[in-house]
Amino acid sequence: MANFRKGHLKREFHGQEVFRTAIEVGYKEGWTFYFLGGKEGIAEKARDSVLKDFPGLKVVKCQEGFFTNKSEEDVIAEINKLQPNILFVATGHPKQEKWIYHHQKELKVDLAFGQRRNF
């Protein structure tokens, strides 16, 4: 959520609103998405839910956010191999923001942002 004064940003933006807008624009533009977060199966449920409204949306990968089957380095390597336009990270606040900040120079994505835990 953001709320700046003095002529910069005058309204609040909530995660679900940004998520939905990114999906809508990306769908029209043909962008690719990577869903990272939650327990096993949660990212897939988010993808399936979004695909109901946006059939054919290009989700290149869904990955659970606790890295039980892969190391963090392997996940980053996979993200970089797939080079999605948008990376959604849903591992809880502030963990997801810290993770993005810590790895922003390594990640080969156009945009990465944190999302509500269950997308």
VOLUM-414899 format. One record per residue: residue in one letter; y, z, x of N, C-alpha, C, O in turn. Coordinates in pm, whole numbers. Layout:
# VOLUM-414899
rest  ny  nz  nx  cay  caz  cax  cy  cz  cx  oy  oz  ox
A  Y  Z  X  Y  Z  X  Y  Z  X  Y  Z  X $
...
***
This chain:
# VOLUM-414899
rest  ny  nz  nx  cay  caz  cax  cy  cz  cx  oy  oz  ox
M  -115  0  84  0  0  0  123  0  90  127  70  191 $
A  222  -78  53  345  -86  131  464  -80  37  460  -134  -74 $
N  568  -15  80  689  -8  0  808  11  94  841  124  131 $
F  871  -98  134  983  -94  226  1113  -106  147  1115  -163  38 $
R  1217  -54  201  1348  -58  136  1445  -142  219  1407  -199  321 $
K  1569  -148  174  1678  -217  243  1651  -367  259  1677  -423  366 $
G  1600  -431  155  1590  -575  154  1467  -636  216  1455  -759  217 $
H  1376  -558  268  1257  -617  330  1147  -640  228  1131  -752  179 $
L  1074  -540  196  963  -551  103  991  -454  -11  1004  -334  12 $
K  999  -504  -132  1046  -423  -242  938  -385  -342  969  -321  -443 $
R  817  -421  -320  712  -383  -413  589  -338  -337  572  -368  -219 $
E  505  -266  -406  383  -216  -344  274  -322  -355  265  -395  -453 $
F  191  -327  -251  75  -416  -250  -48  -329  -236  -59  -249  -142 $
H  -140  -343  -327  -264  -266  -324  -377  -355  -273  -374  -477  -290 $
G  -475  -292  -212  -585  -365  -151  -653  -466  -241  -678  -579  -200 $
Q  -682  -427  -364  -751  -518  -456  -665  -639  -488  -716  -750  -503 $
E  -535  -619  -499  -444  -730  -529  -439  -827  -411  -443  -949  -431 $
V  -432  -775  -291  -429  -861  -172  -563  -933  -157  -567  -1052  -126 $
F  -672  -861  -179  -806  -919  -172  -816  -1036  -269  -858  -1146  -231 $
R  -778  -1012  -393  -789  -1115  -498  -700  -1236  -465  -743  -1350  -481 $
T  -579  -1210  -419  -488  -1320  -385  -543  -1401  -268  -537  -1524  -270 $
A  -595  -1333  -166  -653  -1404  -52  -771  -1491  -95  -786  -1604  -48 $
I  -853  -1438  -185  -966  -1515  -235  -917  -1638  -311  -967  -1749  -290 $
E  -821  -1619  -400  -768  -1730  -481  -709  -1841  -393  -739  -1959  -412 $
V  -625  -1802  -298  -563  -1901  -210  -668  -1966  -121  -670  -2088  -105 $
G  -754  -1885  -64  -859  -1937  22  -954  -2033  -48  -999  -2131  11 $
Y  -982  -2004  -172  -1069  -2091  -252  -1006  -2230  -265  -1072  -2332  -247 $
K  -877  -2231  -298  -806  -2357  -315  -791  -2433  -183  -795  -2556  -181 $
E  -776  -2359  -74  -752  -2420  57  -880  -2449  136  -875  -2515  240 $
G  -994  -2400  87  -1119  -2423  158  -1142  -2331  277  -1216  -2365  369 $
W  -1078  -2215  276  -1094  -2119  385  -1232  -2057  383  -1302  -2062  282 $
T  -1271  -2001  496  -1398  -1930  506  -1373  -1780  517  -1270  -1736  568 $
F  -1470  -1702  468  -1458  -1557  461  -1579  -1489  522  -1691  -1541  517 $
Y  -1556  -1374  579  -1662  -1288  632  -1640  -1150  571  -1532  -1092  585 $
F  -1742  -1096  504  -1734  -964  441  -1809  -865  528  -1930  -878  547 $
L  -1739  -767  581  -1797  -666  668  -1770  -529  608  -1655  -490  589 $
G  -1877  -456  578  -1854  -320  532  -1954  -269  432  -2035  -343  376 $
G  -1944  -140  411  -2030  -72  316  -2172  -54  368  -2206  -94  479 $
K  -2252  7  283  -2393  23  314  -2463  -111  294  -2405  -205  239 $
E  -2584  -119  339  -2661  -243  327  -2662  -290  181  -2693  -213  90 $
G  -2628  -416  162  -2629  -477  30  -2495  -476  -42  -2476  -552  -138 $
I  -2402  -392  1  -2272  -382  -67  -2188  -509  -47  -2130  -559  -142 $
A  -2182  -559  75  -2104  -681  102  -2161  -799  23  -2086  -884  -26 $
E  -2293  -804  10  -2355  -910  -68  -2319  -899  -216  -2296  -999  -283 $
K  -2314  -776  -267  -2274  -756  -406  -2130  -801  -428  -2098  -861  -531 $
A  -2044  -771  -331  -1905  -816  -340  -1898  -968  -342  -1825  -1027  -422 $
R  -1973  -1030  -253  -1977  -1177  -249  -2024  -1234  -381  -1963  -1326  -435 $
D  -2132  -1179  -433  -2188  -1230  -559  -2089  -1214  -674  -2080  -1301  -761 $
S  -2017  -1104  -675  -1916  -1080  -778  -1803  -1183  -769  -1761  -1238  -870 $
V  -1756  -1207  -648  -1648  -1303  -627  -1693  -1445  -662  -1616  -1523  -717 $
L  -1818  -1478  -629  -1869  -1613  -655  -1878  -1644  -805  -1879  -1761  -843 $
K  -1884  -1541  -888  -1885  -1564  -1034  -1754  -1629  -1078  -1753  -1717  -1164 $
D  -1644  -1585  -1018  -1513  -1640  -1053  -1474  -1760  -966  -1393  -1843  -1007 $
F  -1532  -1768  -847  -1497  -1874  -754  -1625  -1938  -698  -1655  -1922  -580 $
P  -1698  -2010  -782  -1822  -2072  -734  -1793  -2169  -620  -1699  -2249  -626 $
G  -1873  -2160  -518  -1854  -2246  -402  -1762  -2187  -296  -1737  -2251  -194 $
L  -1711  -2065  -320  -1629  -1999  -218  -1710  -1992  -89  -1830  -1962  -92 $
K  -1648  -2019  22  -1718  -2027  150  -1722  -1890  218  -1634  -1855  297 $
V  -1825  -1813  187  -1848  -1685  253  -1952  -1711  361  -2069  -1737  331 $
V  -1910  -1704  486  -1999  -1740  597  -2097  -1631  632  -2202  -1658  692 $
K  -2065  -1505  595  -2156  -1395  629  -2116  -1269  555  -1998  -1244  530 $
C  -2217  -1191  520  -2199  -1055  468  -2275  -964  564  -2392  -987  594 $
Q  -2208  -861  610  -2267  -771  709  -2237  -627  669  -2123  -593  641 $
E  -2340  -543  667  -2315  -401  638  -2228  -343  748  -2230  -390  862 $
G  -2153  -240  715  -2052  -190  807  -2092  -77  897  -2009  -27  973 $
F  -2218  -35  892  -2261  76  975  -2341  30  1096  -2385  112  1177 $
F  -2360  -100  1109  -2426  -161  1224  -2561  -97  1255  -2591  -67  1370 $
T  -2640  -77  1152  -2772  -16  1173  -2870  -115  1236  -2961  -75  1308 $
N  -2851  -243  1208  -2945  -343  1261  -2890  -420  1382  -2964  -491  1449 $
K  -2761  -404  1409  -2697  -476  1519  -2599  -383  1588  -2552  -285  1530 $
S  -2568  -415  1713  -2464  -339  1782  -2327  -393  1741  -2316  -504  1688 $
E  -2226  -314  1765  -2090  -357  1734  -2056  -485  1810  -1991  -575  1756 $
E  -2099  -493  1933  -2072  -612  2014  -2139  -736  1954  -2082  -845  1955 $
D  -2261  -717  1901  -2332  -829  1837  -2259  -876  1711  -2251  -995  1684 $
V  -2205  -782  1635  -2132  -816  1513  -2006  -894  1550  -1975  -996  1488 $
I  -1933  -848  1650  -1811  -918  1693  -1846  -1057  1744  -1775  -1153  1715 $
A  -1955  -1069  1820  -1997  -1200  1870  -2032  -1294  1754  -2000  -1412  1757 $
E  -2097  -1240  1653  -2132  -1321  1536  -2006  -1366  1460  -1996  -1481  1420 $
I  -1912  -1274  1442  -1786  -1309  1376  -1718  -1422  1454  -1672  -1520  1395 $
N  -1712  -1408  1584  -1646  -1508  1667  -1719  -1642  1666  -1656  -1747  1674 $
K  -1848  -1638  1658  -1926  -1763  1650  -1894  -1836  1519  -1879  -1959  1518 $
L  -1883  -1761  1410  -1859  -1820  1279  -1710  -1851  1255  -1678  -1937  1173 $
Q  -1623  -1783  1325  -1478  -1801  1316  -1427  -1816  1172  -1370  -1919  1137 $
P  -1447  -1713  1090  -1395  -1721  953  -1243  -1718  953  -1181  -1663  1045 $
N  -1184  -1777  852  -1039  -1768  839  -997  -1624  809  -900  -1574  865 $
I  -1071  -1559  719  -1036  -1423  680  -1156  -1331  695  -1267  -1361  650 $
L  -1131  -1218  762  -1230  -1113  779  -1188  -994  694  -1083  -934  718 $
F  -1269  -959  595  -1246  -838  517  -1331  -727  577  -1452  -744  593 $
V  -1270  -615  611  -1341  -501  667  -1329  -387  566  -1219  -342  535 $
A  -1442  -339  517  -1444  -232  416  -1534  -119  463  -1648  -106  419 $
T  -1480  -39  553  -1556  75  606  -1486  208  580  -1523  311  637 $
G  -1386  205  495  -1312  326  461  -1186  343  544  -1180  308  661 $
H  -1087  396  478  -957  421  542  -960  556  612  -1007  651  551 $
P  -913  570  733  -846  474  820  -939  405  919  -894  332  1007 $
K  -1069  428  906  -1165  372  1003  -1152  220  1014  -1151  166  1125 $
Q  -1141  152  902  -1136  6  905  -1009  -45  974  -1015  -142  1049 $
E  -896  19  949  -772  -22  1014  -778  3  1165  -730  -79  1243 $
K  -836  114  1203  -851  143  1346  -945  44  1412  -920  0  1525 $
W  -1052  8  1344  -1148  -88  1398  -1081  -223  1418  -1096  -285  1524 $
I  -1007  -269  1319  -937  -397  1331  -837  -392  1446  -832  -484  1528 $
Y  -759  -285  1452  -660  -271  1558  -725  -273  1696  -678  -341  1788 $
H  -834  -198  1710  -902  -188  1838  -961  -322  1883  -965  -350  2003 $
H  -1005  -405  1789  -1074  -530  1823  -990  -655  1796  -1042  -767  1809 $
Q  -864  -640  1759  -785  -756  1718  -775  -864  1825  -770  -983  1792 $
K  -773  -828  1949  -762  -928  2056  -895  -1000  2081  -897  -1111  2134 $
E  -1004  -937  2043  -1137  -997  2061  -1174  -1090  1946  -1247  -1187  1966 $
L  -1125  -1061  1828  -1168  -1131  1708  -1104  -1270  1696  -983  -1285  1709 $
K  -1187  -1369  1673  -1140  -1506  1655  -1134  -1538  1506  -1213  -1616  1453 $
V  -1038  -1475  1440  -1016  -1495  1297  -866  -1518  1276  -784  -1478  1358 $
D  -832  -1583  1166  -691  -1603  1134  -628  -1475  1081  -511  -1446  1109 $
L  -705  -1399  1003  -653  -1278  941  -767  -1180  921  -875  -1216  875 $
A  -741  -1055  956  -837  -948  930  -762  -834  863  -655  -794  908 $
F  -820  -782  756  -756  -665  697  -858  -577  628  -966  -620  588 $
G  -818  -451  616  -903  -352  554  -902  -366  404  -804  -409  344 $
Q  -1013  -330  346  -1032  -344  202  -1096  -217  151  -1164  -146  225 $
R  -1074  -189  26  -1137  -74  -37  -1285  -72  -3  -1348  -178  5 $
R  -1341  44  17  -1477  61  64  -1580  -30  -3  -1663  -88  66 $
N  -1577  -44  -132  -1676  -125  -202  -1625  -263  -240  -1673  -324  -336 $
F  -1530  -313  -165  -1468  -442  -191  -1417  -439  -330  -1360  -537  -377 $
***
